[in-house]
Amino acid sequence: MSVRLVLDSSVLVAAMKEADPGHEDAVDFLDRLRAAHASGRAEVFAPPELWIEVRAAAQKLGRFVVTPSRRSMDDLFANLDVELVPITSVVEIDAFFERLERHMRNRAPFTNATDLVYLWVAFQRAAALVTLDAGLLKYHGMVCDVMRPFHVRLD
């Protein structure tokens, strides 16, 4: 049986930034995820925005300069097979929002549509969302499991 995961851009961005508090966890998770995927133990999904967010972050970091302790972006994300899940109909979005609204329980509505897209992919694929984004973590259980990289079991 394989684990179904949605990969949030925050994990990839943390993997690129050595100073990020989640850097080591992100790099370790990506290494474990590659191994699990290669052996058929994990399926990985994301919205098409994933790679745009990652490239934009890399550009902000000064094109992600390679140092002896830091792998290049190509090395860091090599063999990371992510199925991109596009939104194809309003009906899909409506079903997601109906479920989200049932579970909001007086919480503030989302102000970031990009976060909603990651949750939507997890909802669509019956997957858990892996993130380092504190804003997303507080929505655990509303439409899917939301967890930090070090909480994901891939064995």
C-alpha positions as CSV (number, residue, x, y, z in Angstrom):
1,M,0.0,0.0,0.0
2,S,1.4,3.4,-0.9
3,V,1.1,6.7,1.0
4,R,-0.6,9.5,-0.9
5,L,0.9,12.9,-0.2
6,V,0.5,16.4,-1.5
7,L,3.8,18.3,-1.4
8,D,3.5,22.0,-0.4
9,S,6.0,24.4,-1.8
10,S,7.1,25.4,1.8
11,V,8.9,22.1,2.1
12,L,10.9,22.6,-1.1
13,V,11.7,26.2,-0.3
14,A,13.0,25.2,3.2
15,A,15.1,22.6,1.5
16,M,16.8,25.3,-0.6
17,K,17.4,27.7,2.4
18,E,20.1,26.4,4.7
19,A,19.1,29.1,7.3
20,D,15.5,28.0,7.4
21,P,14.5,26.3,10.7
22,G,12.9,23.5,8.7
23,H,15.8,23.0,6.3
24,E,17.2,19.7,7.7
25,D,13.7,18.2,8.1
26,A,12.8,19.2,4.5
27,V,16.0,17.7,3.0
28,D,15.6,14.5,5.0
29,F,11.9,14.2,4.0
30,L,12.7,14.7,0.3
31,D,15.4,12.0,0.5
32,R,12.9,9.6,2.2
33,L,10.2,10.5,-0.2
34,R,12.3,9.8,-3.2
35,A,13.2,6.4,-1.8
36,A,9.6,5.6,-1.0
37,H,8.4,6.7,-4.4
38,A,11.0,4.7,-6.2
39,S,9.9,1.6,-4.3
40,G,6.2,2.2,-4.9
41,R,5.4,3.2,-1.3
42,A,4.4,6.8,-2.0
43,E,2.4,8.8,-4.5
44,V,3.1,12.5,-4.7
45,F,0.7,15.2,-5.9
46,A,0.7,19.0,-6.1
47,P,-1.0,21.8,-7.9
48,P,0.7,23.2,-11.1
49,E,1.6,26.3,-9.0
50,L,4.2,24.2,-7.1
51,W,7.1,24.7,-9.6
52,I,6.3,28.4,-10.2
53,E,6.4,29.0,-6.4
54,V,9.7,27.1,-6.1
55,R,11.3,28.9,-9.0
56,A,10.2,32.3,-7.7
57,A,11.7,31.5,-4.3
58,A,14.9,30.3,-5.9
59,Q,15.1,33.6,-7.8
60,K,14.7,35.5,-4.6
61,L,17.5,33.5,-3.1
62,G,19.9,34.7,-5.8
63,R,19.3,31.8,-8.2
64,F,20.1,29.3,-5.5
65,V,23.9,29.5,-5.5
66,V,25.6,26.1,-5.1
67,T,28.1,25.7,-2.3
68,P,30.0,22.6,-1.1
69,S,27.3,22.1,1.6
70,R,24.3,22.8,-0.6
71,R,23.2,20.7,-3.5
72,S,22.0,22.4,-6.7
73,M,18.2,22.8,-7.3
74,D,18.5,20.1,-10.0
75,D,20.2,17.7,-7.5
76,L,17.8,18.6,-4.7
77,F,14.7,17.9,-6.7
78,A,16.1,15.2,-9.0
79,N,13.9,12.1,-9.2
80,L,11.1,13.8,-7.3
81,D,8.2,12.6,-9.4
82,V,5.2,14.8,-8.6
83,E,1.9,14.4,-10.4
84,L,0.5,17.9,-11.0
85,V,-3.3,18.1,-10.5
86,P,-5.0,20.8,-12.4
87,I,-8.5,22.1,-11.6
88,T,-10.8,21.1,-14.4
89,S,-14.3,22.1,-13.3
90,V,-16.2,24.5,-11.1
91,V,-18.1,21.4,-9.7
92,E,-14.9,20.1,-8.2
93,I,-14.3,23.5,-6.5
94,D,-17.9,23.7,-5.2
95,A,-17.7,20.2,-3.6
96,F,-14.4,21.2,-1.9
97,F,-15.8,24.5,-0.6
98,E,-19.0,22.8,0.7
99,R,-16.8,20.4,2.7
100,L,-14.5,23.2,3.9
101,E,-17.5,25.3,5.0
102,R,-18.9,22.4,7.0
103,H,-15.7,22.1,9.0
104,M,-14.8,25.8,9.4
105,R,-16.3,26.0,12.9
106,N,-15.9,29.8,13.4
107,R,-12.4,29.9,12.0
108,A,-11.3,32.8,9.9
109,P,-11.8,32.2,6.2
110,F,-8.7,31.7,4.1
111,T,-7.2,34.8,2.6
112,N,-4.6,32.9,0.6
113,A,-6.0,31.2,-2.5
114,T,-2.8,29.3,-3.1
115,D,-3.1,27.5,0.3
116,L,-6.6,26.5,-0.7
117,V,-5.3,25.0,-4.0
118,Y,-2.9,22.7,-2.0
119,L,-5.8,21.7,0.3
120,W,-8.0,21.1,-2.8
121,V,-5.4,18.7,-4.3
122,A,-5.2,16.8,-1.1
123,F,-9.0,16.6,-1.0
124,Q,-9.2,15.5,-4.6
125,R,-6.6,12.8,-4.3
126,A,-7.6,11.6,-0.8
127,A,-4.0,12.5,0.3
128,A,-2.3,14.1,3.3
129,L,-0.8,17.6,2.8
130,V,2.9,17.9,3.9
131,T,3.8,21.4,4.8
132,L,6.0,23.6,6.9
133,D,3.4,26.5,6.6
134,A,2.0,27.2,10.1
135,G,-1.1,28.7,8.5
136,L,-1.9,25.5,6.7
137,L,-1.1,23.3,9.7
138,K,-4.0,24.7,11.7
139,Y,-6.4,23.4,9.1
140,H,-5.5,19.7,9.9
141,G,-8.5,17.5,9.5
142,M,-10.8,20.0,7.9
143,V,-10.6,18.4,4.4
144,C,-7.5,16.2,4.8
145,D,-4.6,15.4,7.2
146,V,-2.0,18.2,7.3
147,M,1.4,17.4,8.7
148,R,5.0,18.5,9.0
149,P,7.6,16.5,7.0
150,F,9.1,14.8,10.1
151,H,5.7,13.3,11.0
152,V,5.3,11.5,7.7
153,R,5.9,7.8,7.9
154,L,7.2,6.4,4.7
155,D,8.3,2.9,5.8
